[in-house]
Amino acid sequence: MLNVFILEDDPIQLQQMKNNIEKIGANLDIEVDCKIFADIDDLRKSLPQPSRSNVFILDLEINGIKNAGLEFSKKIRAHDQLASLIFITVHDEFLYRTYKYRVSALDFIAKDYSDIYAELQKDIQQVQTQLQASNNEKPFVYKDYSNIIKIDFMNINYFESNSSNSHSSILNTVNNQQRQLNHNLRDIEKMDHRFFRAHRSYLVNLRQIDHVDPRKGIIYFYNGETCPVSKLHIRHILKLIN
């Protein structure tokens, strides 16, 4: 099930958006729980637990305050790194270029776009596809002394070498948590071939990469974290994520 939260201060457009989402859910055979909000404070009080099934559809301008929805999206992203964000805007693509990498938006849809419904349906289908892929993904499994540990593969951003212990590494999650493993990067590469060696000190989850800046040699993850990528691997990693 997808949990959809719509923020729009125009009551007519708010109800129309809700109707569209419910119709899209029915057409795609996706169960949708749609909640509507005309005020940012009301939505703030109703923020759900972080989940890949959360979808926020936000108007940029709320109650006459330009970019209020966009500013609030930063708080949503800080609270929930897994959710999908869709913006409804009267502004041009400048905002898309400016803010995409700050909040990892799924889409920006212009209010004057001739077929908002089709664009929303494409976005909802994409979220559902990613959610199903995440649910079907095998966990990362490793042994910690006598214990077998399983971690959701899609909850992992990257591993980095531990400068204080060459026989261990540090796992970094999408929730900005860290865990020390009693395995170095070479061990992890042998244990699970899904991780890519982007740098001699970093193994990354390709599925969590938002984009790569080849000029700066930096990988940007969906939750805003970054790690370096060596010049030797930039071309290969760009080919893999594209």
C-alpha positions in Angstrom: 0.0 0.0 0.0 1.1 3.5 -0.8 0.6 6.3 1.8 0.0 9.5 -0.2 0.1 13.0 1.5 -1.1 15.9 -0.5 -0.3 19.6 0.5 -2.3 22.2 -1.5 -4.0 25.3 -0.2 -6.6 25.6 -3.0 -9.5 23.4 -1.8 -10.8 22.7 -5.3 -7.3 21.6 -6.6 -6.7 19.7 -3.3 -9.9 17.6 -3.8 -9.1 17.2 -7.5 -5.6 15.9 -6.7 -7.0 13.4 -4.2 -9.5 12.2 -6.8 -6.8 11.8 -9.4 -4.6 9.8 -7.0 -7.4 7.5 -6.0 -8.3 6.9 -9.6 -4.7 6.2 -10.5 -4.5 3.7 -7.6 -7.6 1.9 -9.0 -6.3 1.9 -12.5 -3.0 0.5 -11.5 -4.5 -1.9 -9.0 -2.5 -0.3 -6.2 -4.0 0.2 -2.7 -3.6 3.9 -1.8 -4.3 5.7 1.5 -4.6 9.3 0.5 -4.6 12.1 3.1 -5.0 15.8 2.2 -3.7 19.0 3.9 -4.3 22.6 3.2 -1.8 23.8 5.9 1.8 22.9 6.5 1.4 22.7 10.3 -1.4 20.1 9.9 0.9 18.0 7.7 3.8 18.5 10.1 1.7 17.0 12.9 0.8 14.0 10.7 4.2 13.0 9.4 4.4 9.2 9.3 7.2 6.8 10.2 9.9 6.7 7.5 9.0 4.3 4.7 9.5 3.7 1.0 5.7 3.6 0.7 5.3 7.3 1.7 4.6 9.7 -1.2 4.4 13.5 -0.6 2.7 15.6 -3.3 3.5 19.3 -2.4 2.4 22.6 -3.9 5.4 25.0 -3.8 3.4 28.1 -2.8 1.2 27.7 0.3 -1.0 30.5 1.7 0.8 33.1 -0.5 4.2 32.2 0.8 6.5 31.5 -2.2 8.4 28.2 -1.9 6.8 27.4 1.5 6.1 23.8 0.3 9.7 23.5 -1.0 11.2 24.7 2.3 9.0 22.3 4.2 10.1 19.4 2.0 13.6 19.8 3.5 12.1 18.9 6.9 10.3 16.0 5.4 13.5 14.7 3.8 15.4 15.1 7.1 12.6 13.1 8.8 12.1 10.5 6.1 15.0 9.7 3.7 13.0 6.9 2.1 9.9 8.8 0.9 9.2 10.1 -2.6 8.6 13.8 -3.1 6.6 15.2 -6.0 6.2 19.0 -6.5 3.3 20.7 -8.2 4.5 24.1 -9.4 3.8 27.1 -11.5 7.5 27.8 -11.8 9.8 26.8 -14.6 12.5 24.1 -14.7 14.9 26.4 -12.9 13.6 25.1 -9.6 14.1 21.5 -10.7 17.8 22.2 -11.4 18.2 24.1 -8.2 16.5 21.8 -5.7 16.6 18.3 -7.1 19.8 17.4 -5.3 18.9 19.0 -2.0 15.7 17.0 -1.4 16.0 14.2 -4.1 12.6 15.0 -5.6 11.0 12.3 -7.8 9.3 14.9 -10.0 8.3 18.5 -10.6 5.0 18.9 -12.4 3.9 22.3 -13.8 0.3 23.2 -13.0 -0.3 24.3 -16.6 1.0 20.9 -17.9 -1.7 19.6 -20.2 -1.8 16.1 -18.6 -1.0 16.2 -14.9 -2.9 12.9 -14.5 -0.6 11.0 -16.9 2.5 12.4 -15.2 1.2 11.5 -11.7 0.3 8.0 -12.9 3.9 7.6 -14.2 5.3 8.7 -10.9 3.0 6.5 -8.8 3.9 3.5 -11.0 7.6 4.2 -10.5 7.2 4.4 -6.7 5.3 1.1 -6.7 7.9 -0.6 -9.0 10.8 0.5 -6.7 8.9 -0.6 -3.6 8.3 -4.1 -5.1 12.0 -4.3 -6.1 13.0 -3.4 -2.6 10.7 -6.0 -1.0 12.1 -8.7 -3.3 15.8 -7.8 -2.8 17.8 -10.3 -0.8 19.3 -8.8 2.4 23.0 -8.3 2.9 24.1 -11.1 5.3 27.3 -11.3 7.3 28.7 -13.1 10.3 29.5 -11.1 13.4 31.5 -13.6 15.6 28.9 -16.3 16.3 25.9 -14.3 15.1 24.4 -14.1 11.6 23.3 -10.5 10.8 20.9 -9.6 8.0 20.4 -6.0 6.8 18.0 -4.8 4.2 20.0 -4.3 1.1 18.1 -1.1 0.2 18.9 0.3 3.6 22.7 0.4 2.8 24.3 3.4 1.1 28.0 2.4 1.3 30.8 0.8 3.2 34.0 2.7 4.0 37.3 1.4 5.3 38.1 1.8 9.0 41.2 3.9 9.3 41.8 2.7 12.8 41.4 -1.0 12.0 42.4 -2.4 8.6 40.5 -5.7 9.4 37.1 -3.9 9.8 34.9 -1.5 7.9 32.0 0.9 8.6 28.5 0.5 7.1 26.6 3.7 6.4 22.8 3.4 6.1 20.1 5.5 4.4 19.0 6.6 7.8 22.4 8.1 8.5 23.4 5.4 11.0 26.7 3.6 11.1 27.7 0.1 12.1 31.2 -1.3 12.4 31.7 -4.7 10.8 34.5 -7.1 11.5 35.2 -7.5 7.8 37.2 -5.2 5.5 36.1 -4.1 2.1 37.8 -7.0 0.3 35.9 -9.4 2.5 32.6 -7.7 1.7 33.2 -7.7 -2.0 33.6 -11.5 -1.8 30.5 -11.9 0.4 28.2 -9.8 -1.8 28.9 -8.9 -5.4 26.2 -6.3 -5.6 28.4 -3.6 -4.1 30.7 -1.6 -6.4 34.2 -0.5 -5.6 34.0 3.2 -6.3 37.2 4.1 -4.5 39.9 2.1 -2.7 38.2 3.1 0.6 34.6 2.8 -0.5 32.1 0.2 -1.6 28.8 1.6 -2.8 25.2 0.4 -3.3 24.5 1.5 -6.9 20.7 1.4 -6.2 21.0 4.2 -3.7 23.0 6.6 -6.0 21.1 9.8 -7.0 23.8 11.1 -9.2 27.6 11.4 -9.7 29.5 14.6 -10.3 32.4 13.5 -12.5 34.2 16.8 -12.3 34.4 16.8 -8.5 34.6 13.0 -8.2 31.7 12.8 -5.8 28.8 10.4 -5.5 25.5 11.8 -4.2 23.1 9.4 -2.5 19.3 9.9 -2.3 19.5 10.8 1.4 22.0 13.6 0.7 25.1 11.8 1.9 28.2 11.8 -0.3 31.4 9.8 -0.9 34.3 10.0 -3.3 34.7 8.1 -6.5 38.1 7.7 -8.0 38.9 8.9 -11.6 39.6 5.3 -12.5 36.0 4.2 -11.8 34.0 7.3 -12.8 33.3 6.2 -16.4 32.3 2.7 -15.3 30.0 3.8 -12.5 28.2 6.3 -14.8 27.6 3.6 -17.2 26.2 1.3 -14.5 23.8 3.8 -13.0 22.5 5.1 -16.3 
